[in-house]
């Protein structure tokens, strides 16, 4: 059955747009002048919270992320605020106890979040159980996401299986999350067709321009019947961000799946954000003119990570070994069970490959690599190479159950720790902030509480 409904749009300028191009440095003051206008556009959602915004608010902008969310909610009366949540990792880099995950989600919804996009770096749905259940109970729209990647163990039928599991767990919609811009146009067409053949809930496609194909990818997905697409207003589009909202709206104008959004309404908003981008570039000395790099299709390494790896090699005085590192990355990824390269697995594979090149293969093994191989992050898409497993684990038994089952409740002890540090009357929000980013939170509280 052909989808003839208007294409809906998630606008990412308030979150992923500036996370991708301006190191998540946009302040709430940069957003405020345009919030009412954004609210009037007719978007499906405004992505404005989660991802790296929480950490960045505290660490670089001296802003309370909870206060930012409340401010957004005060100004956005019609359009749901969407957030990105890393399942059991919440917005941090480790797994947290179920009580922390649950309380965080309840407070996010209380403070204004309407749609929660939830993903796990390994597509292990066990790591999404608590987050999805509590999001539903809290009254949010739950968007179950799977991470798109390319490997011999990732076929359309594999992604369909994950999507069906997510629907069975209560997902109100499904997101294809292509964080590295690996999804090619015709592959997108086939993947969306596969999902639409067996899934009734709406399908959203989130991709990045990293390889230069994202607009074509969205168009082919629309032809295949995708319901929702993620775009960013032009000043914060392209490069390693999303396709430009205005261009996609114009492309569909007068066509069967016209978005119903008036592109003229977007121009003055884009003008404002053009000024914001110039200001952020200057204030934070940011290289916001990020080039596309089609090499990502071979290395499957997100663009930002390539530059980080090169810097690391330079710091070690080993820049000449960078080509070996690029060859080592896919090899390590295969040996470690083909994890998608997204936080935190991209960093884990990257550091292992770096050590292999600098010190010899698997001579030095970081703790995170041991944890990944043991199963502390969940199930890898493919089996881990048995020889590598033996080197890394020795005779230790791997974990075969949901990793968070090992984590005792944490909220009470976090509350107690904060009280001991001089904050006996900390709000639940402050306790959660401290739980996710202890050092950064304490520094923030010293100047703001």
N, C-alpha and C positions, 0 to 999 in steps of 0.2 A: 504494500500500500504506500503510495507516494505521500510525503509530508508536504502539505500546501500551506501550513500555518506560518504566520510571520516569524522570522528569525528573531530570537530574543538576545539581548546583549548584556553581558556582565562587564562593567567599566572598571578597569584596573588602575587608573591613574593615581588613586589614593593609596595603593599598596604595591602591587607587583611592578607597576610602571616605574616608580621611583626606586623600588628595591633593585630592579634590574639595571637601571641606568645611572642612578645617583646614590648608590650605597645606602638606600633607605633613609636618606637625610631630610626628607620633606617634613616640615614642622606643621603643627595644627594651624598656626597663624597663616601659613601659605595656602591652606585649604579653605579656611573660613569664608573669604569673600565670595567663593563660588558654590558653596554647598546648596543654597536654595535653587540656584540655576541647574546644578547637577540633578537635584531632586525632581525638577520639572521635566527632564528630558524624556522619561519613559523607559528607563533601563529596567532590566529584570532584577539587577542588583548592583550595588556599588561595593566593590571589594575595598575595605578600608582598614582592616585589622588583621592580626595574626601574622604568620610568616615571621620575618625578621623585624617587624615594626616594634614589637614589644621590647626586645633587647635594645634596639637602636634608640628608642625613646629615652630609656633610662641611661644608657651608656654614653650617648653622644649629644642628645638634645635637651637633657635635664627636664624631661616631660614625664608625667605619670601616664602610662599607657591606658590605665582605667579611666582617667579623667579625659583623655583624648576620645575614648569610645563614648563616654557620656555626652561630650560636646558634639560629636558627630550625630548622635541620636537626637539631640535637641533640635538640630537643624534639618535633619532628613526625616520628614514626616510621612512620605509616600513610598520611598524606595527602600527595600530591605538592605541592611548592612551585612555584608558577607565577610567571613573570616576564614583563614587557612589554619588547620590544626593538624599536627603531626601524630595523630593517634595517641598511643601510650607515651610518646615523647612530649606531648602537649606543644609547647613552643620552645622547649629546651633541646638538649642534645643527648639526654639519657632517657631510659624508661622511668616513669614515676609510678608510685603506688596508685591503686584504683581510687582511694579516697581523694587524692590530689587531683586526678583527672576529672573525677565527678564534680568536685567543688569548683574547679576552674570553669568547667562548662556551664554549671548553674549560674555562676557569677557573670560569665560572658553574656549569657542570655538576659539575665537581670539588668545588665548595664546597657543593653541595646543591640546585641547581635541577633540577626534574624535567620541567617543561612550559615551553616557550618560545613565547610568542605573538609573532609577527613581523609587522610591518606597514611599509608605506611611505606617506608622506603623499600621494603622487600615484597610488598603486596601480600604480606601475611595477614589475612583477615582476623586472625586471633588477636592481633595487636590493635584492632579497631573495635572489638566487642564492647568494652566499657564505654568508650567515647560515643559510639553510635547509640547505644541504649540510653545513656543519660541525656544526650542531645534530643532524642525523641521525647523522653519524659519531660524535658524542660520546655518543650513546645517549639523548638527550632525546626526549620526545614533542614533535613540531613542530606548532604550530598556526599555519597560514597565515591571516592576517587581511586583509580588505579594508576600507577606510574607506568608510562609507556617507555619501552626500551627495545633494543634490537639484540637478539642473540638466537642461537639454535633452539633455545628453550622458551622463546617468546613468540607464539603464533597467535593469530586472531582468536582461535578457539580457546587458547589459554586465558586471554584477556576476557573473553566471554564468560568463562567459568568464574573468574574473580568477580565480574560484574553481577552474575547471577547470585553469587554468595552475598554480595553487598545488598542486593534487593531483598534477599531472604532475611537479612539482618535489619531490614526496615528502611533502606535508602529511599528517599523521595525523588532523587535524581541521581544520575551517574556522571562522573567527570572523567574524561580521558585526559590525564595530566602529562603533557609532553614537555618536560622542563628543559630539555636540551635541544629542542628543535629538530628531533630525529624523524618525526612523522612526515613522510613524503606525501604529496598530493594524492596519488592513486592508491597508496597504502591507506590513507585516511578514508578514502571513498569505500574501500573494501571493509575496513574495520567498522566504520559506522553502519554499513549495510549488515554486517554480521551481528552487531549488537541490536540493531533495530528489528532484526528478524525474530528475536526471542525475548526482547526486553520491552516492557510497556512504559516504564517511567521515562521522563525526558533525559536526553543525552546532551551533555555540555562538552565542548572541546576547548581545552586550554593548551596553547602552544606558544613557542618563542621563536623570534625571527633569526636566531643564532646562525642557521644554515642558509638563510635567504629565501626560504620557501613558504613561510607561514601564511601569507595572504592566499596563495594558491591552495595550500592545504585546507584553509577554512572554506574556500569556495567549493572545493571538491566534497568536503564534508557536508556542506549545505545541500549540494546536489544529491547526496546520499541520504539526506533527511535528518541531519543533526538539528536539535531543537534550539540550542543555546551556544553562543560563541563568546570567548573572552577577547576584548580589545582594549587598547589604551589610547587616550587622546593623543594626537600627533606629536606634541613636544616630548612625550614620554613613551613613544612607540618606537618600533624598529630596533636595530642593534640587537641586543640580547633580550629585548622586551617583546610585547605583543604587536600584532598588526595595528595600524591606525584606525580608530573608531570611525572617523569621518570618511575614510576611503571605503571601508566595508559598507557603511550606510549608503554612500553614493552608488556603490556597485550594485546594490540590491534595489535601488530606487526604481519604482515602476515595474519591477519584476514580480513574479508570482509570490515570492517570499519576502517582499518589501518589509523592512523592520518597523515601518510606521514612525520612525524617528526622523525629525527634520534636521538635515545636516546644517542648515543655516543657524539653528539653535546652538550648535556646537562651536561655531567659529569664535565667538567672544570668550567662551570658556577656555578654548585652546590658547587664545591670545594671552589670557591671564597666566596659564601654566608655562607658556613660553618664557614669560618674565621670571617665573619661579625657578625654572631650570637654569636660566642665566645666573640668577642670584645664588643658587645652590652650588653651581660650578665654581663661582668666585669664592663664596664663603668657605667651602670645604676643600678647595683646590682639587676638584674631581675631574677625571677625564671622562666626561659624559658622552663624548662622540665615539661610541663603541662600534667598531666595524663588525660586519658579519664575517663568519669564517666557515666555509663549507667543509673544511677538514674535520669538523665535528662529526660528519657522517662516517668518516673512517675510524676516528678515535673514540667516538661516542663519549667524549669528555666535554662537559659544559664549558663554554668559552672562558668564563671568569676563572675556572679552575686551571685552564691551560696557562694563563698568565701567572697565577699563584705558584704553579709548579716551576715555571721558568725562573721566577724570583727566588724560590727556595734553592734551586740549583746554583744560581748566581751567588747567593749568600754562602753556599758551601764551596765556592770557587770551582764549581763543576758544570758551568754552563755548556761546555763542549760536550757533556754527556746527555744533554737534553734530548737529542734524537733517539738515544737508547731508551730513555724514560718513556717516550711516546710509543716505542715498540713493547716495552715491558708492561705498560698499563693494561692493554687488552689481554695479555698473557695472564697477569695476576687476576684480572676480573674473571677469566674462564676458570682458573684454578680455585677461586673462592666461591664458585657456584653462580656466576653471572648475576651479581646483584645489580639492580638499576643504579646508575650513578647520580644519586640525589642525596642531600644531607640526611644522615651522617655517612652513608656508605661510600659516597664519592671521596670524602676525606680519608676514609679507612683504606680504600684501594690505592689512593694516591700516595699515602705515606708508606704503605708496604712496597709499592713499586719503586719509590725513591730510595728506601733503604736497600732494596735488592740491587739497584744500579750502583749505589755508592759503596756498599759494604760486602756485596756478594749475596746470592739468592738465599733468602730466609735465614740469614746469619743472625739478624737482629729482628725480633718480632714484637711490635707494639702491643700493649694490652688490648686495645680496641680490636685488633686483628684476631687475637686469641678469643675475645668475646664473640666476635662474628662467627668464627669457626665452631665455637662451642654451642652456638644457638641462642646466645643471650639477646640478640636482636630479633630472633625469629628464624623461620625457615628460609633458606636461600632457594631461589627458583630452580637451580640445578644442584645435583649432589656436589659436594666439595671433593676435589681431587684426593683420592685415598692416601697417596704418598705425602702430599702437603699436610693433610689432616694429621698424619702420624708425626710429622716433624713438629707441628704446632701444638698438638694436644698430648702427645705421648700416650699414656694409658688412661688419661682423664676421660670420663664418659661425657658425651654430648648431652645437651638439654633437648628433650623431645616434646615438652609441654609448653603452654603459653608462658613466656618468660616472666611476665608480671606476677604470676602466681607465687614467685619467690620473694616478692617485695612486700614487707610488712607495712601496715598503715603508717603514713608519715605526717599527717596534718598536726596532730597533738604535739609531736616532738618539735616540729617547725615553729609552732606557736610558742612553745616553752623556750626554744633557742632565742627567738626574737625578744621574749620577755627578759631573758638573762642578759641580752645585749642592750637593755634599756628601753624596750618598746612593749610594756605589759598590756597596753590597750590597743594593740595593732588591729586594724580592720582585717576581715577575711581576705580582702583583695591584697593588702600589704603582706599578709602571711604567704599568699600564693606567689606574689612577686618575689619574695625572699626565697621561697622553695625552688623557683626556677632559676634565679640568678643571684645567689647569695651575696657574693662580694659586691657586685654592681648595685644591688638593691640597698645594701647597708650604706654605701657611699651616697646614694641618692637620698636615703632617709636622713642622713646627717645634715644635708643642706635644705631639706624640704619638709621635715616633720617637726 
